Amino acid sequence: MDLITIEEANDQLRLDLESDGGSPPDYSGDIRLAEVERMIAAATGAVEDYIAGYIEREEPEWDEETVPPPVRMATLMIIAWFWEHRGEEEAEAEGYLSAAVKALLHRYRDPVCA
């Protein structure tokens, strides 16, 4: 389940995706929709992988409604980074999260004791 909505991604990226004006809005006519949906899925996966990164931590069962605000913000920050660096091969190869994103997510990880 994705952690943010198309509407939140649209607001974060300031794309002004074209919608039908309904409730909920239908953005299927906008050619950027598929790319934004892929970025939402990738950002959600990155957040969940980071949180589950400690030994045998299960992924949290959050959705768009229950995700904590810091996790929502971290997901939006990742999407903004993806959008800014889309198409750059070097950016895709880096494979790490920014310090700001890690700071937002760190409290949701279980500590490991030796």
Backbone bond lengths (Angstrom), bond angles and torsions (degrees), N, CA, C in turn:
res aa  C-N    CA-C-N  psi(-1)  N-CA   C-N-CA  omega(-1)  CA-C   N-CA-C  phi
1 M - - - 1.442 - - 1.524 108.04 -
2 D 1.303 116.90 131.64 1.463 121.76 178.98 1.523 110.64 -68.79
3 L 1.335 115.51 150.40 1.456 121.16 -176.79 1.515 113.36 -91.57
4 I 1.314 117.71 -14.90 1.465 120.21 177.46 1.527 109.22 -135.74
5 T 1.302 115.18 162.58 1.458 121.01 -178.96 1.522 111.08 -93.49
6 I 1.319 115.49 166.15 1.463 121.30 173.24 1.525 109.55 -58.80
7 E 1.318 117.16 -39.83 1.462 121.34 -179.19 1.527 111.33 -61.30
8 E 1.346 116.43 -42.51 1.466 119.92 178.79 1.531 111.32 -65.93
9 A 1.317 116.42 -41.78 1.466 119.82 177.35 1.519 110.20 -64.06
10 N 1.316 117.04 -41.74 1.458 122.41 178.37 1.531 110.61 -59.15
11 D 1.332 116.63 -43.94 1.465 120.55 178.87 1.529 111.27 -67.31
12 Q 1.332 116.82 -43.74 1.463 120.96 -178.88 1.524 111.69 -61.67
13 L 1.320 116.02 -42.39 1.462 120.97 -176.00 1.527 112.78 -87.65
14 R 1.335 116.08 -9.07 1.471 121.97 -178.56 1.539 111.00 54.13
15 L 1.330 114.90 47.70 1.459 120.39 -176.89 1.515 113.17 -86.74
16 D 1.319 117.30 -25.31 1.455 121.23 -172.48 1.526 110.50 52.73
17 L 1.348 115.12 53.39 1.456 119.62 176.99 1.524 109.04 -54.98
18 E 1.304 115.54 140.96 1.461 120.02 -179.59 1.519 109.76 -77.35
19 S 1.329 116.11 123.72 1.455 120.51 179.12 1.520 109.77 -118.84
20 D 1.326 114.12 170.06 1.460 120.11 179.52 1.533 112.19 -83.76
21 G 1.339 116.55 -4.79 1.461 120.44 -179.95 1.510 113.98 82.08
22 G 1.326 117.20 1.70 1.462 120.62 179.74 1.514 111.89 -80.27
23 S 1.318 115.19 -177.32 1.455 121.30 178.17 1.520 108.68 -129.68
24 P 1.313 120.50 110.97 1.458 126.75 -1.44 1.527 110.72 -73.64
25 P 1.318 116.02 156.79 1.468 118.87 -178.00 1.527 112.07 -64.45
26 D 1.294 115.65 146.47 1.464 122.35 176.42 1.525 107.54 -109.03
27 Y 1.338 115.82 113.67 1.455 121.23 -178.38 1.530 112.52 -99.40
28 S 1.324 117.79 10.83 1.468 120.84 -172.25 1.520 113.60 -61.47
29 G 1.320 118.43 -17.66 1.459 120.26 178.54 1.515 114.20 -82.26
30 D 1.336 118.34 -8.48 1.460 121.82 -177.70 1.526 109.77 -91.32
31 I 1.324 116.78 128.82 1.471 120.57 -175.40 1.530 112.75 -69.22
32 R 1.321 118.16 -16.04 1.471 121.24 -179.84 1.523 112.47 -84.91
33 L 1.322 117.84 -8.77 1.460 121.76 -173.93 1.528 112.32 -58.20
34 A 1.311 118.56 -46.54 1.463 121.09 -177.56 1.527 111.34 -60.86
35 E 1.326 116.89 -40.28 1.461 120.29 179.56 1.534 110.94 -66.98
36 V 1.321 117.13 -41.69 1.467 120.94 178.17 1.527 110.09 -64.51
37 E 1.313 118.29 -40.83 1.469 121.16 178.35 1.528 111.14 -63.13
38 R 1.335 117.38 -40.34 1.477 120.43 176.68 1.524 110.31 -63.16
39 M 1.319 117.43 -39.69 1.466 120.95 179.78 1.522 111.38 -67.56
40 I 1.319 117.45 -38.52 1.466 120.94 176.94 1.527 109.69 -62.03
41 A 1.326 116.94 -45.52 1.465 120.66 179.77 1.524 110.99 -63.93
42 A 1.323 117.59 -42.07 1.463 121.06 -179.87 1.527 111.06 -66.98
43 A 1.329 117.46 -41.64 1.467 120.89 179.12 1.523 110.49 -66.14
44 T 1.322 117.09 -41.59 1.460 120.74 176.81 1.521 110.16 -59.92
45 G 1.325 116.64 -44.75 1.466 120.96 178.54 1.519 112.24 -62.18
46 A 1.329 117.36 -40.85 1.467 121.10 179.40 1.517 111.14 -63.66
47 V 1.333 116.44 -42.62 1.463 121.04 179.15 1.524 109.85 -64.34
48 E 1.308 117.25 -48.33 1.460 120.65 -178.55 1.520 111.42 -64.02
49 D 1.331 117.67 -39.45 1.461 120.90 178.21 1.517 111.21 -64.35
50 Y 1.327 117.17 -41.44 1.463 120.28 179.46 1.526 111.05 -63.79
51 I 1.320 116.24 -44.94 1.461 120.20 -178.94 1.527 110.52 -66.95
52 A 1.311 117.71 -37.63 1.464 121.76 -179.06 1.525 111.59 -83.75
53 G 1.327 118.07 4.87 1.453 122.72 -173.76 1.508 116.51 -66.23
54 Y 1.303 118.13 -20.05 1.449 119.36 177.23 1.524 109.79 -82.21
55 I 1.286 116.39 168.51 1.465 122.07 -172.56 1.522 111.74 -57.12
56 E 1.312 115.19 119.86 1.467 124.72 172.46 1.525 114.73 52.68
57 R 1.295 117.33 33.23 1.470 120.44 174.61 1.517 107.90 -84.56
58 E 1.300 116.91 126.19 1.453 120.07 177.43 1.518 109.78 -75.86
59 E 1.320 115.32 149.68 1.458 119.68 176.43 1.523 109.04 -65.99
60 P 1.321 117.43 137.50 1.465 119.45 177.98 1.527 110.89 -64.33
61 E 1.295 115.96 152.49 1.462 120.61 -179.41 1.516 110.22 -99.68
62 W 1.329 116.19 58.17 1.452 121.88 177.64 1.508 110.10 -90.78
63 D 1.310 115.58 157.92 1.456 121.83 170.71 1.524 107.21 -136.92
64 E 1.317 116.54 -171.16 1.468 121.51 -177.37 1.522 112.60 -58.10
65 E 1.320 117.30 -27.57 1.467 122.06 -177.29 1.519 113.14 -88.00
66 T 1.333 118.03 -32.44 1.461 121.27 -170.95 1.521 114.87 -106.18
67 V 1.305 117.96 -5.06 1.469 120.72 -177.49 1.536 109.88 -64.73
68 P 1.348 117.54 133.45 1.465 120.02 178.76 1.536 111.08 -65.15
69 P 1.329 117.52 147.81 1.469 120.42 -177.75 1.530 115.14 -53.22
70 P 1.353 120.71 -40.95 1.472 117.98 178.50 1.529 113.12 -64.08
71 V 1.322 116.48 -34.61 1.461 120.36 178.99 1.530 109.88 -71.46
72 R 1.327 116.20 -38.79 1.469 120.71 175.98 1.531 109.85 -60.13
73 M 1.342 116.92 -45.45 1.460 120.53 -179.36 1.526 110.91 -64.47
74 A 1.325 117.40 -41.66 1.461 120.41 178.56 1.524 110.30 -60.77
75 T 1.312 117.42 -41.37 1.467 121.96 178.97 1.526 110.21 -63.47
76 L 1.323 117.09 -43.02 1.467 120.57 178.02 1.530 111.62 -65.14
77 M 1.333 116.80 -37.03 1.465 119.95 178.13 1.526 111.03 -65.09
78 I 1.318 116.87 -39.05 1.463 120.56 177.93 1.524 110.28 -65.05
79 I 1.321 117.06 -43.17 1.464 120.35 178.99 1.522 110.50 -61.75
80 A 1.324 117.25 -42.28 1.467 120.35 178.30 1.524 110.37 -61.10
81 W 1.334 116.64 -39.94 1.470 120.42 178.33 1.530 110.13 -65.14
82 F 1.342 116.33 -45.05 1.464 120.03 177.28 1.524 110.59 -57.04
83 W 1.319 116.74 -45.38 1.467 120.32 -176.96 1.532 110.80 -65.02
84 E 1.315 115.65 -43.36 1.465 120.04 -178.85 1.529 112.00 -64.28
85 H 1.323 116.44 -33.54 1.466 120.64 -175.16 1.532 113.16 -108.04
86 R 1.316 117.82 16.61 1.464 119.66 -177.52 1.526 110.11 -60.98
87 G 1.311 114.43 137.85 1.456 120.78 178.47 1.512 114.79 84.05
88 E 1.312 118.63 -4.61 1.460 121.21 178.90 1.526 108.86 -91.30
89 E 1.315 116.57 116.87 1.462 119.79 -178.32 1.521 111.93 -62.60
90 E 1.338 117.77 -39.38 1.459 120.78 -179.15 1.524 110.70 -62.83
91 A 1.325 117.01 -38.39 1.460 121.11 -178.53 1.523 110.56 -65.44
92 E 1.313 116.90 -39.22 1.458 120.37 -179.39 1.521 111.12 -68.84
93 A 1.322 117.43 -30.00 1.458 121.26 -176.56 1.521 112.77 -80.65
94 E 1.334 118.69 -16.97 1.460 120.64 -175.56 1.524 112.10 -63.30
95 G 1.310 117.69 -45.60 1.454 122.16 173.07 1.515 116.25 61.44
96 Y 1.313 119.46 35.45 1.456 120.48 176.85 1.520 109.49 -137.93
97 L 1.317 114.54 161.78 1.459 120.77 178.72 1.518 109.28 -98.87
98 S 1.315 116.59 150.13 1.458 120.62 178.79 1.525 110.68 -67.39
99 A 1.318 115.39 161.44 1.466 120.38 178.35 1.530 110.92 -61.12
100 A 1.321 117.37 -36.55 1.465 120.66 179.82 1.529 111.12 -64.65
101 V 1.324 116.41 -42.52 1.468 120.16 178.51 1.523 109.85 -65.00
102 K 1.328 116.72 -44.65 1.467 120.01 179.00 1.522 111.29 -61.35
103 A 1.322 116.89 -38.48 1.463 120.07 179.02 1.523 111.14 -62.96
104 L 1.317 117.08 -38.73 1.463 120.21 178.61 1.524 112.10 -68.97
105 L 1.322 117.21 -33.40 1.464 121.45 -174.15 1.522 114.35 -92.81
106 H 1.316 117.07 -21.03 1.463 120.43 -169.86 1.532 113.35 -56.02
107 R 1.289 118.31 -38.50 1.463 120.82 -177.34 1.525 113.56 -66.42
108 Y 1.324 117.36 -15.21 1.462 120.96 -178.82 1.523 112.74 -91.68
109 R 1.330 116.72 -0.08 1.455 121.24 178.17 1.524 109.50 -92.79
110 D 1.312 115.61 148.79 1.478 119.91 174.27 1.518 108.14 -84.06
111 P 1.323 117.95 132.70 1.471 119.42 176.83 1.529 110.79 -69.66
112 V 1.313 115.12 152.62 1.454 121.71 177.77 1.517 108.40 -104.25
113 C 1.295 116.71 128.52 1.475 120.98 177.11 1.514 109.36 -104.66
114 A 1.319 115.47 137.12 1.466 119.71 -179.39 1.504 110.67 -87.88
